[in-house]
Amino acid sequence: MASRFSGAVQIANLDDFITPSQECIKPVEIKKDKSRTGSKIRIEEDGSYVDVSGGVPEKLARVDITLADCLACSGCITTAETVLITQQSHEEMLRVFRNKEAENKQLVVVSLSLQPILSLAEALKLPPEICLDKLCGLLKRLGADMVVDMGIAEDLALIEEYKEFSARYQKFLNGDKNALPMLASTCPGWVCYAEKTKGHLLPNLSSCRSPQQIMGRLLKGYVSSQLSPSHIYHVTLMPCYDKKLEASRSQFSIDDVRDVDCVVTPVEIVALIKEVCGEGGLPTEDDGDLDWPWDGIEKCQPLTRHDGSGSGGYAQRILSLTARDLEIERVPKFENVNRKIDMQVSHISEKDQNLKIAVVTGFRNIQNLVNKMKRGTCDYQYVEIMACPTGCLNGGAQVKGQLKEVEKVFSELPVRKVADLEDLYNRWLGASDSPKVLQELHTTFEAVTYNPNPLGIKW
């Protein structure tokens, strides 16, 4: 199937891949003729399909399958679907950059998350600060009008995550045993897996949008209020291929205009640098500055991290604020479970409270967690779940072979507190508890019905 997806995406050894339960069943397009009741197809030695119903054999055209098609199909799990994607790649990004007027895009914005910057810096043997400056310069040279840090969206996600957990925990204490555990939903690989195979768990998923999708709403629903969202082209740089699927969910578009138009990854940026920077590579680019379009809001310091995991620090945030609200002075640390670095638990057992918060990464551990919930033996109240082993620093689209180095650099970054964004809530949403908060910062999930007969799927 012809694809504008980069070769690195198609052949990468993806960490968050489980297995396709069936092959994609729409490889070719047959144009229907009212005068005919059926078609005879011959498969050639090269794998192509030929319609031999008429007098002259006709080679059938292959069909482009969109990300939305993938999400609607129960046949594959997470990044097994990437070989079918034609809409999300650095080549597509460049095409729009070079044809802004023809595409009717008046503002092009690129949002950068932290993990890809660290991966690129290590791959290119550059200090993170220099890598960030050079990358900003490159993106602006290629056509971006603004390059922004995703820190403000990460802060909003952490704020909303704790608000939801606090409300659920109170319901749990009041007798609603179905309110917990609350399962983080920022990882699209895990969400895709849950929707396609574990629909009964969807009520446990946090409704809070991921930072990527919150950034999409910030840019298309608040910052650029003077422009039509369709005139804005928003690109994100993320550590995971499944973020491409997340951006294509119907919940994250309004009037067929997506909050995030294109997602690119570190391995694709490495390929882009080789294509457009010449022999000198990224260091030859001019420095560029990050933009801060949120006037009146305290600027978020780039290349800083939240306390906790390399996947956003959700569990640490829940733990710290819960301990604060319970007036527990000593916050218990997370400890490895059975010496596994990809599963950690912290336990609050003071003041008549018995609260367990966990970090679970990798599908083997996720499946163990799911089995515990099925048996009714899961004693966690909150779980930060990431599909990739050890989390987003080891995302499926990070440059491979340098995880320890990236983790070391991440651990040495300054830790920053979640910003007080009350002014942003008031300006954008009316208040931090207004109905618009649910509309703009939260989402819903839908179970995908499994069809055991691939030929019965209607496209």
C-alpha positions as CSV (number, residue, x, y, z in Angstrom):
1,M,0.0,0.0,0.0
2,A,1.4,3.4,-1.0
3,S,2.1,5.5,2.1
4,R,3.6,8.9,2.8
5,F,4.6,7.5,6.2
6,S,8.3,7.5,6.8
7,G,10.2,4.2,6.4
8,A,11.3,4.4,10.1
9,V,7.7,4.3,11.2
10,Q,6.9,1.3,9.0
11,I,9.8,-0.9,10.1
12,A,10.4,0.2,13.7
13,N,10.3,-2.4,16.5
14,L,7.3,-0.9,18.3
15,D,7.2,-1.2,22.1
16,D,3.5,-0.8,22.4
17,F,2.5,-3.4,19.8
18,I,0.5,-6.4,21.0
19,T,-0.7,-8.3,18.0
20,P,-3.3,-7.8,15.2
21,S,-6.2,-10.1,15.8
22,Q,-7.0,-10.1,12.1
23,E,-5.6,-8.6,8.9
24,C,-7.0,-5.4,7.5
25,I,-9.7,-6.5,5.1
26,K,-10.0,-3.6,2.7
27,P,-6.8,-3.7,0.7
28,V,-8.4,-2.9,-2.7
29,E,-11.3,-0.9,-4.0
30,I,-14.0,-2.5,-6.3
31,K,-16.2,0.0,-8.1
32,K,-19.7,-1.3,-8.1
33,D,-21.6,-1.7,-11.3
34,K,-25.4,-1.9,-11.1
35,S,-25.6,-4.3,-14.0
36,R,-23.3,-6.8,-12.4
37,T,-24.0,-9.1,-9.4
38,G,-20.5,-9.8,-8.5
39,S,-16.8,-9.8,-9.4
40,K,-14.1,-12.4,-9.9
41,I,-10.7,-11.4,-8.6
42,R,-7.3,-13.0,-9.4
43,I,-4.3,-12.5,-7.1
44,E,-1.1,-12.0,-9.1
45,E,2.4,-13.2,-8.1
46,D,3.3,-9.7,-6.9
47,G,0.3,-9.6,-4.6
48,S,-1.8,-7.3,-6.7
49,Y,-5.5,-7.9,-7.3
50,V,-7.0,-8.1,-10.8
51,D,-10.7,-8.0,-11.7
52,V,-11.3,-10.7,-14.3
53,S,-15.1,-10.4,-14.4
54,G,-15.1,-8.6,-17.7
55,G,-13.4,-9.3,-21.0
56,V,-10.3,-7.3,-20.2
57,P,-8.4,-8.0,-16.9
58,E,-8.4,-4.8,-14.8
59,K,-5.9,-4.2,-12.0
60,L,-7.7,-2.9,-8.9
61,A,-6.5,0.2,-7.1
62,R,-5.5,0.1,-3.5
63,V,-7.5,2.0,-1.0
64,D,-6.2,4.7,1.4
65,I,-7.3,3.8,4.9
66,T,-7.5,6.7,7.3
67,L,-6.8,6.8,11.0
68,A,-10.5,7.2,11.7
69,D,-11.0,3.9,9.8
70,C,-8.4,2.2,12.0
71,L,-10.0,3.4,15.2
72,A,-13.4,2.2,14.1
73,C,-12.1,-1.3,13.4
74,S,-11.6,-4.0,16.1
75,G,-9.1,-5.8,14.1
76,C,-5.8,-4.3,15.3
77,I,-4.4,-3.1,18.5
78,T,-2.4,0.2,18.9
79,T,0.5,0.7,16.5
80,A,-0.1,-2.4,14.4
81,E,-2.2,0.1,12.6
82,T,0.5,2.5,11.6
83,V,1.3,0.8,8.3
84,L,-2.2,1.9,7.1
85,I,-1.7,5.6,7.9
86,T,-1.3,8.1,5.1
87,Q,-2.2,11.4,6.9
88,Q,0.4,11.8,9.6
89,S,4.1,12.1,8.7
90,H,6.8,14.7,8.5
91,E,6.4,14.7,4.8
92,E,2.8,15.7,5.1
93,M,3.8,18.4,7.6
94,L,6.4,19.7,5.1
95,R,3.8,19.7,2.3
96,V,1.5,21.9,4.3
97,F,4.4,24.2,5.4
98,R,5.3,24.7,1.8
99,N,1.8,25.3,0.6
100,K,0.3,27.4,3.4
101,E,-1.6,29.7,1.1
102,A,-3.0,27.0,-1.1
103,E,-4.0,25.1,2.0
104,N,-5.6,28.3,3.4
105,K,-3.6,28.1,6.6
106,Q,-3.0,31.5,8.1
107,L,-1.2,30.2,11.3
108,V,1.1,27.2,11.6
109,V,1.9,26.2,15.1
110,V,4.2,23.4,16.4
111,S,3.9,22.2,20.0
112,L,6.8,20.4,21.6
113,S,6.7,17.9,24.4
114,L,9.7,17.2,26.6
115,Q,10.5,13.6,26.0
116,P,11.2,13.9,22.2
117,I,13.5,16.9,22.9
118,L,15.6,14.8,25.2
119,S,15.6,11.9,22.8
120,L,16.7,14.1,19.9
121,A,19.4,15.8,22.0
122,E,20.9,12.5,22.9
123,A,20.7,11.1,19.3
124,L,22.3,14.3,17.9
125,K,24.9,14.6,20.8
126,L,23.7,18.1,21.7
127,P,22.9,19.6,25.1
128,P,19.1,19.8,25.4
129,E,19.1,23.6,25.5
130,I,21.0,23.9,22.2
131,C,18.9,21.1,20.6
132,L,15.7,23.0,21.5
133,D,17.0,26.3,20.2
134,K,18.2,24.8,16.9
135,L,14.9,22.8,16.5
136,C,12.9,25.9,16.9
137,G,15.0,27.7,14.3
138,L,14.6,24.8,11.9
139,L,10.9,24.6,12.2
140,K,10.5,28.3,11.7
141,R,12.7,28.2,8.7
142,L,10.6,25.5,7.2
143,G,7.4,27.4,7.7
144,A,6.1,27.4,11.3
145,D,4.8,30.7,12.5
146,M,5.0,29.7,16.2
147,V,6.8,27.0,18.2
148,V,5.4,26.5,21.7
149,D,6.2,24.3,24.7
150,M,3.5,21.9,25.9
151,G,4.1,22.7,29.6
152,I,1.0,24.7,30.1
153,A,-1.2,21.9,28.8
154,E,0.7,19.4,31.0
155,D,-0.2,21.6,34.0
156,L,-3.8,21.8,33.1
157,A,-3.9,18.0,32.7
158,L,-2.4,17.4,36.1
159,I,-4.9,19.9,37.7
160,E,-7.9,18.3,36.1
161,E,-6.6,14.8,36.9
162,Y,-6.5,15.5,40.6
163,K,-9.9,17.2,40.6
164,E,-11.4,14.1,39.1
165,F,-9.7,11.7,41.4
166,S,-10.6,13.8,44.4
167,A,-14.3,13.7,43.4
168,R,-14.2,9.9,42.7
169,Y,-12.4,9.2,46.0
170,Q,-15.1,11.1,47.9
171,K,-17.8,9.0,46.2
172,F,-15.8,5.9,47.1
173,L,-15.6,6.9,50.7
174,N,-19.4,7.5,50.6
175,G,-20.0,3.9,49.5
176,D,-19.7,3.9,45.7
177,K,-17.2,1.1,45.3
178,N,-17.4,1.4,41.5
179,A,-15.9,4.9,41.6
180,L,-12.4,3.5,41.9
181,P,-9.8,2.5,40.8
182,M,-9.3,5.5,38.5
183,L,-7.1,4.6,35.6
184,A,-5.1,7.3,33.8
185,S,-6.1,7.8,30.1
186,T,-3.3,9.9,28.8
187,C,-1.7,7.0,26.9
188,P,-3.6,6.4,23.6
189,G,-2.1,2.9,23.2
190,W,-3.7,1.8,26.5
191,V,-6.9,3.6,25.7
192,C,-7.1,1.9,22.3
193,Y,-6.5,-1.4,23.9
194,A,-9.2,-0.8,26.5
195,E,-11.8,0.4,24.0
196,K,-11.2,-2.6,21.6
197,T,-10.8,-5.4,24.2
198,K,-11.8,-4.3,27.7
199,G,-14.9,-2.1,27.2
200,H,-16.1,-2.9,30.8
201,L,-13.2,-0.9,32.1
202,L,-14.0,2.3,30.3
203,P,-16.0,3.8,33.3
204,N,-12.8,3.6,35.3
205,L,-10.8,5.7,32.8
206,S,-10.1,9.3,33.7
207,S,-12.1,11.6,31.5
208,C,-9.3,14.2,31.4
209,R,-7.8,14.9,28.0
210,S,-4.1,14.3,27.4
211,P,-1.7,17.3,27.2
212,Q,-1.6,16.9,23.5
213,Q,-5.3,17.4,23.1
214,I,-5.6,20.1,25.7
215,M,-2.9,22.0,23.8
216,G,-5.1,21.6,20.7
217,R,-8.0,23.2,22.4
218,L,-5.8,26.0,23.8
219,L,-4.5,26.9,20.4
220,K,-7.7,26.4,18.3
221,G,-10.2,27.4,21.0
222,Y,-8.5,30.2,23.0
223,V,-5.3,31.6,21.7
224,S,-6.4,32.0,18.1
225,S,-9.9,33.3,18.8
226,Q,-9.6,35.8,16.0
227,L,-9.0,33.1,13.4
228,S,-11.2,30.2,12.2
229,P,-9.9,26.9,13.6
230,S,-9.8,25.6,10.0
231,H,-7.2,28.3,9.2
232,I,-4.8,27.0,11.8
233,Y,-2.5,24.1,11.2
234,H,-1.3,22.5,14.5
235,V,1.5,20.0,14.6
236,T,2.7,18.2,17.8
237,L,6.1,16.5,18.4
238,M,5.4,13.4,20.6
239,P,7.3,10.3,21.7
240,C,4.7,7.8,20.6
241,Y,3.2,6.7,17.3
242,D,-0.2,6.2,18.9
243,K,-0.5,9.9,19.5
244,K,-1.3,10.0,15.8
245,L,-4.3,7.8,16.4
246,E,-5.3,9.9,19.4
247,A,-5.3,13.1,17.3
248,S,-7.6,11.5,14.8
249,R,-10.3,10.5,17.3
250,S,-13.7,12.0,16.5
251,Q,-14.0,13.4,20.0
252,F,-11.1,15.7,19.3
253,S,-12.5,17.6,16.3
254,I,-15.2,20.2,15.9
255,D,-17.1,20.5,12.6
256,D,-14.5,18.2,11.1
257,V,-11.6,20.4,12.1
258,R,-9.1,18.6,14.3
259,D,-7.5,20.1,17.4
260,V,-4.3,18.5,16.3
261,D,-3.7,18.2,12.5
262,C,-0.5,16.3,12.4
263,V,1.7,14.4,14.9
264,V,5.4,13.8,14.2
265,T,7.9,11.9,16.3
266,P,11.7,11.9,17.1
267,V,12.5,9.3,14.5
268,E,10.8,11.3,11.8
269,I,12.5,14.5,12.9
270,V,15.8,12.7,12.6
271,A,14.9,11.8,9.0
272,L,13.7,15.4,8.4
273,I,17.0,16.8,9.6
274,K,18.9,14.5,7.2
275,E,16.7,15.7,4.3
276,V,16.8,19.5,4.9
277,C,19.8,20.4,7.0
278,G,22.7,19.2,4.7
279,E,25.9,17.6,5.9
280,G,26.2,19.9,9.0
281,G,22.9,18.7,10.4
282,L,20.9,20.5,13.0
283,P,23.9,22.4,14.6
284,T,24.1,24.5,11.4
285,E,20.6,25.9,11.9
286,D,20.0,29.4,13.4
287,D,18.7,29.5,16.9
288,G,15.0,30.1,17.4
289,D,13.0,31.1,20.4
290,L,9.9,29.4,21.9
291,D,6.8,31.5,21.6
292,W,4.4,32.2,24.5
293,P,1.0,33.3,23.2
294,W,-0.8,33.3,26.5
295,D,-0.5,37.0,27.5
296,G,-0.9,37.7,31.2
297,I,-0.2,34.1,32.2
298,E,3.1,33.3,34.0
299,K,5.5,31.8,31.5
300,C,6.3,28.1,31.8
301,Q,10.0,27.4,32.0
302,P,11.0,25.0,29.2
303,L,13.2,21.9,29.8
304,T,11.8,21.4,33.3
305,R,9.9,18.4,34.6
306,H,7.2,17.6,37.1
307,D,8.1,15.4,40.1
308,G,7.5,11.7,39.4
309,S,7.6,9.5,36.3
310,G,8.9,10.5,32.9
311,S,5.3,10.2,31.6
312,G,4.0,13.3,33.2
313,G,4.1,12.6,36.9
314,Y,0.3,11.8,37.3
315,A,0.6,9.2,40.1
316,Q,3.1,11.4,42.0
317,R,0.7,14.4,41.7
318,I,-2.2,12.3,43.0
319,L,-0.1,11.0,45.9
320,S,1.3,14.3,46.9
321,L,-2.0,16.2,46.9
322,T,-3.9,13.4,48.6
323,A,-1.3,13.3,51.4
324,R,-1.6,17.1,51.7
325,D,-5.4,17.1,51.9
326,L,-5.2,14.3,54.5
327,E,-2.6,16.4,56.5
328,I,0.0,13.6,56.2
329,E,3.4,15.2,56.6
330,R,5.6,12.4,55.3
331,V,4.6,11.5,51.7
332,P,5.5,7.8,51.1
333,K,7.8,7.0,48.2
334,F,7.0,4.8,45.2
335,E,8.7,1.4,45.5
336,N,9.3,-1.2,42.8
337,V,7.0,-4.2,42.9
338,N,8.9,-7.5,42.8
339,R,12.0,-5.7,41.7
340,K,10.3,-4.5,38.5
341,I,11.2,-1.0,37.4
342,D,8.1,-0.9,35.2
343,M,5.7,-1.3,38.1
344,Q,5.7,0.8,41.3
345,V,3.4,1.4,44.2
346,S,3.0,3.9,47.0
347,H,0.8,3.2,50.1
348,I,-0.8,5.7,52.4
349,S,-1.9,4.0,55.6
350,E,-2.3,6.8,58.1
351,K,-5.3,8.5,59.8
352,D,-7.7,5.6,59.0
353,Q,-6.9,5.9,55.3
354,N,-5.8,2.9,53.2
355,L,-4.8,4.3,49.8
356,K,-2.6,2.6,47.2
357,I,-1.4,4.4,44.1
358,A,0.5,2.6,41.3
359,V,2.5,3.2,38.2
360,V,2.1,0.4,35.6
361,T,3.9,0.3,32.3
362,G,4.2,-2.2,29.5
363,F,1.3,-4.4,28.3
364,R,2.4,-7.5,30.3
365,N,1.9,-5.5,33.5
366,I,-1.3,-3.9,32.1
367,Q,-2.8,-7.3,31.4
368,N,-1.9,-8.4,34.9
369,L,-3.7,-5.3,36.3
370,V,-6.7,-6.0,34.1
371,N,-6.9,-9.6,35.4
372,K,-6.8,-8.4,39.0
373,M,-9.7,-6.0,38.3
374,K,-11.6,-8.8,36.7
375,R,-11.1,-11.0,39.7
376,G,-11.9,-8.2,42.1
377,T,-8.5,-8.4,43.8
378,C,-7.1,-5.0,42.6
379,D,-6.5,-2.9,45.7
380,Y,-5.2,0.2,43.9
381,Q,-7.2,3.5,44.0
382,Y,-5.3,5.2,41.2
383,V,-3.1,3.8,38.5
384,E,-0.9,5.7,36.0
385,I,-0.8,3.5,33.0
386,M,1.5,3.7,30.0
387,A,1.8,1.1,27.2
388,C,5.5,1.4,26.6
389,P,7.8,-0.3,29.1
390,T,9.0,2.2,31.7
391,G,6.8,4.9,30.1
392,C,7.1,7.8,27.7
393,L,10.8,8.3,27.9
394,N,10.9,4.9,26.2
395,G,8.1,5.7,23.8
396,G,7.7,3.7,20.6
397,A,8.8,6.6,18.5
398,Q,11.8,7.7,20.6
399,V,15.3,7.1,19.0
400,K,16.3,3.6,20.1
401,G,19.3,2.5,22.0
402,Q,19.7,5.4,24.4
403,L,17.1,5.0,27.1
404,K,19.5,5.1,30.1
405,E,21.1,8.3,28.8
406,V,17.7,9.9,28.3
407,E,16.5,8.9,31.7
408,K,19.7,10.3,33.3
409,V,19.2,13.7,31.6
410,F,15.5,13.7,32.6
411,S,16.4,13.0,36.2
412,E,18.8,16.0,36.2
413,L,16.3,18.5,34.9
414,P,14.9,21.1,37.3
415,V,11.6,20.1,38.9
416,R,8.9,22.7,38.6
417,K,5.6,23.1,40.4
418,V,2.3,23.0,38.6
419,A,1.4,26.5,37.8
420,D,-1.6,28.4,39.3
421,L,-3.7,28.8,36.2
422,E,-6.8,30.3,37.8
423,D,-6.5,33.4,35.5
424,L,-6.5,31.1,32.5
425,Y,-9.5,29.2,33.7
426,N,-11.4,32.5,34.3
427,R,-10.5,34.1,30.9
428,W,-11.0,31.0,28.8
429,L,-13.6,28.9,30.6
430,G,-15.4,31.4,32.9
431,A,-14.2,29.6,36.1
432,S,-12.3,26.5,37.1
433,D,-15.7,24.7,37.9
434,S,-17.7,26.0,34.9
435,P,-19.5,23.6,32.5
436,K,-17.0,24.6,29.8
437,V,-14.2,22.8,31.7
438,L,-15.9,19.5,31.1
439,Q,-16.4,20.4,27.4
440,E,-12.9,21.7,26.7
441,L,-10.6,19.6,29.0
442,H,-12.4,16.3,29.2
443,T,-13.5,13.6,26.8
444,T,-15.4,10.3,26.5
445,F,-14.6,6.8,25.4
446,E,-16.5,4.2,23.4
447,A,-16.2,0.5,23.3
448,V,-15.4,-0.9,19.8
449,T,-17.7,-3.9,19.1
450,Y,-15.7,-6.9,18.1
451,N,-16.7,-8.6,14.8
452,P,-15.4,-12.2,14.6
453,N,-16.0,-12.3,10.9
454,P,-13.5,-9.9,9.1
455,L,-15.5,-10.1,5.9
456,G,-18.5,-8.8,7.7
457,I,-17.0,-5.5,8.6
458,K,-18.7,-2.6,6.8
459,W,-16.3,0.2,5.8
